[in-house]
Every structure is written in C-alpha cells, then in structure tokens.
Amino acid sequence: MSHIDKKNLSETDIRTKFITPAITLAGWDIQTQLREEVAITNGKILVRGKKHKRGKPKFADYILYHKPNIPIAVVEAKDNNHALGDGMQQALNYSEMHGDLPFVFSSNGDGFLFHDRTVTEGQIETELTLNEFPSPDELWQRYCDHKGLKDETAQALVAQDYYSDGSGKTPRYYQVNAINRTIEAIARGQDRILLVMATGTGKTYTAFQIIWRLWKSRTRKRILFLADRNILVDQTKSNDFKPFGSAMTKIQKRQADKSYEIYLSLYQAVTGTEEAQNIYKQFSPDFFDLIVIDECHRGSAAEASAWHEILDYFSAATHIGMTATPKETKDVSNIHYFGEPVYSYTLKQGIEDGFLAPYKVVRMELDKDLFGYRPEKGKKDKYGQEVEDRVYNQKEFDKTLILGQRTQLVARQITRFLKGTNRFDKTIIFCENIDHAERMRQALVNENADLVSQNSKYIMRITGDEQEGKAELNNFIDPQSKYPVIACTSKLMTTGVDAQTCKLIVLDQSIKSMTEFKQIVGRGTRINEAYGKFYFTIIDFKKATELFADPTLMAKPVQIYTPVR
C-alpha cells in the first residue's frame, strides 16, 4: 500500500493493517499478551447541582503483557497524518499510570518510536521499522534486569498467575500496580512492605491477589491476615478470600488449629494481657511465612501495641502493612516500621480517575460554635449542679459541656437537609462519644417521628457498647436493606465499614488528625451505580473540612456551601 493510501486511513485502519501485524510478527500472542483499547480510568464523575455525568475515560491503544495482569509495555497509535512520535507523551503518561511501565512505543503505521525507560545514560528514544519490534522474551528479560530480578526463582514468582474466576474480570490498573510492586519487592528479598490505598479502592481484594500468588507459588506457605474488627475478618473470609476454601480458617475461641495454611484473625483474639491468653504463642515463631496487617495505621506501628508484639514474635515472616492513611507522629510511624510505601493510590487520584465518589461540603455555623457559650450566673445543669461561670468553646461541647438545645438544632438541620434531598439516603453521623451519639439519636427520632413510627430502625445508634445497634451494622451497609437509614456513631464506623450507598456524612465530632478525617470521609467515597450513588455530601458542624484540606491527598469538594444564618 502506498504512502498516499496510508494518509487516507483512519487510526483504526492503521492499527489493524500495520501496527497489530508488526507486534504479532515479533511473537506477541494476540490472545494472552496483547490487549487493545484498554480502559485505564472510568472517567471522573462531574457534579452540577443534583445532576452528574461521567467525564471521558482514558484508554491505552495497546498494553503488552508478559502474562495476564503483568504489563510491561504500552503502545500509542495515531493515524498517518501524525508524525511517528506524536503519541509518545500520551503513551508516557499511560506508562506512569500503569506502574511506570519501562517500555513505551508510539506509532503512525510507518514504524515505531521506542522510549526505553530503563536507559539512564545514552539514547533513550530510538526509531524502529515495523519489522524491528522487540520480541516478548527480549522485553521480559530486560524488564527483569530493570527490576532487579536476578535469578529464575525471583522471575518465576513475579510471573506467578493471578487468581481468575473465569469471568474475565481484571483488576483495575492501580490494583495491578500495588499487587505487582509488592510481589516484585518480595522477590528481591524485601521483608517489610507498606501499601497505601485510599478507602474504597479494594485493599482486601488487592491483599487477596498478593497472598494468592505467593501461596500458589509456594513461596509463602502459611499466612496470617490480621484485622481489628470482627466484621472486617468475616467480610474478608466470605467475600474476597473465598477462593482459599478449605485451606482457610478464622482463629477464634483462642484455639490454634495448625492444620490450615491461611489464617484470618481479629488481632485482639490472638493477644491478651495474660501470658496464657496469647494464642499466637501456641504457634512456633517460624510457623507463618507471611503476615498481612489490614488498617495498619491503627496500632501495628506503635512500639507498645499488641500488633507489634505479634510482629516481633513472628519476626522471620514477611510483614505487609495496608492502610488508607499511614500514621506519622512522634510516637507512631508506619514508615519507620515498614519503610516507604512500595505503592500509593490516594483519594484524590481515585476521584480524578472516576473510581471514587466526589463530594460536596455544607459548612454549618451555629452561633454558640462561632462565639462560644457563657452560662448566666447561677445556671444549673439538669442534675442541679451549678455550671462553672466561664466561656465554653466548640471543642468542649458534648464533652465538657452538654447543650441540649445545640443537639436539637443539629438534628433539625440534618433532617431539613434530608427532606430537601431524600430522607432514605443512608446517613452516618459522627458524634463526640457514645453518650453524644445516644442524645443525637433521641433528637433525630423526635425530628423524624413520622418515619420512626413506621419503622423504629429508621434511626439507630451503632456504637461498640450497644448490641442491638451493632447487630444492625450489616443491614446498614447492605445496599438491598432499607433500614437502618441514619446511623449515629462515634468511633465504631470510622474505618473498615463498606457503606457503598452512604450519601451523607455528618461531622459533629472534633477531629484531631488528618488520618482520622480521611478515614471518616472514606465512608462515603464508594460508588454504587446500581443504587444511584455517584457522589456524597459532608455536613460539617466542627470545621474539620477547613482544618484538614490537604491538596496533595484530598480532592477538592465539587461544591462548598455555607447556609446563610
């Protein structure tokens, strides 16, 4: 076909007639090693008022794989009216998103411009003819050399198959990055690994694929997965970890059955104050090859924590910490223990890619919050005790000083908002403590008497001390369950609760750290298109959205609204 003919061809024709044949001629298997039009992002959700739409998703023209889910190269195509390298910058961007793929190609059908990211000195970009495209074996060997995978054992581990249920479902690009970087780090001999992934991005699924590949390769034969909430352990066992089947058990009743290979445990179940209670000491120190710590910001990095005790005992094992919010304080440091993250995927990235829900902020300003409260002389509380005569500020409300009228006003504002949107939108209200959560429940019951009279579970207190409320937690997070609708909580629901359809988060709690703030915001970031959940709203009574606006990690709200008082 002549040069003039190429100029009249579409990009699709150029790919079909020239680029794909050149790649397959080099030995790439079109069924397992070459994928075209690979969706990288979902397209950011754009919110205008109460309406939303999806932005344009990003697609790579070609991703080349050593094996499924082990990408090593990206190819960007243009029609023949473009120069050979016109797709290179776009391809480099896709390469970086896909975990810094080292081999990047651009083509217009005349040949390839090859950008080799493994080169640090000399010629990084080279023009290749259509017949000079590198073979799979050549790029794989160069990939292994670049990643420091020196021997056949390390290379075999990195090439270990992912779990597949046969449905054709593939992990998202950032999950592939997290899984592969972790496996590569272990293959190079690293034994302390930190993964940072925003809430709602599939940390447990990512952990499963990491464990599956290490277990199937027999590189790690006995594995302990630790979490700090029973609901997290149970969800993990029955959902993401289900393929482990009869090889898996949950440690409970302080009994150590050593006939399994995959162990899931609430970390409180394997530690205790008395020596006899420490079930983990029923295992030998070298029993486990791998320990994965979910939500590791909640204690495993503190020298005095129970988790640290377990990690010290099984010090010969590989330790992987997973969190949405690594904790770095003068007393606690995840990075000090695990090292710098091998991969991070932030809330900001997740919203930008369209995998997480954007949010609006409504900042409520109550008079007493703004100006403080000073009781009149001789003011007594409901128990007849005189209230100290001084100015109380916002941080003391519902802790040092309880203002019943303030709680009623907050409940009224929440109800007014829901009446203007949808009174059956799942809502979580974060209160100062359990007592405050109960008072908030009562105030909301009175504000919503019509719906509570139809079903008493419309509003519930879900806190760690209250069995009836805790028993309803699964129903709250189940998209198919109508009730409960409004959950009043303090700490129980700040982390690990997969509330896919939560559309409203209310902050009436003094939040002390960015870690805590991001965990709370994470309760609303999941998208559930089937139930119309594309974005959520934060009603902020405590100025938390002003104090913790980190532009590097937190996406800006799509709208900030302060009602006129």
Secondary structure, DSSP 8 states (H G I E B T S, - for coil): --HHHHHTS-HHHHIIIIIHHHHHHTT--TTTTEEEEEE-----EEEETTEEEE----EEEEEEEEETTEEEEEEEE--TTS-TTTTHHHHHHHHHHTT--SEEEEESSSEEEEEETT-SSS--EEEEEGGG---HHHHHHHHHHHHT--SHHHHHHHT------SS-----HHHHHHHHHHHHHHHTT--EEEEEE-TTS-HHHHHHHHHHHHHHTTSS-SEEEEESSHHHHHHHHHTTTGGGGGGEEE--TT---TT-SEEEEEGGGG--SSGGG-GGGGS-TTS-SEEEETTGGGTTTSTTSHHHHHHHHTTTSEEEEEESS--BSSS-BHHHHH-S-SEEE-HHHHHHHTSS--EEEEE---HHHHH-B---TT-B-TTS-B--SS-B-GGGBTTTB--HHHHHHHHHHHHHHHHHS-TTSEEEEE-SSHHHHHHHHHHHHHHTHHHHHH-GGGEEE--TT-HHHHHTHHHHH-TT-----EEEESSTTSSS---TTEEEEEE-S----HHHHHHHHGGG---BGGGTBS-EEEEESS-HHHHT--TTTS---SEEE----
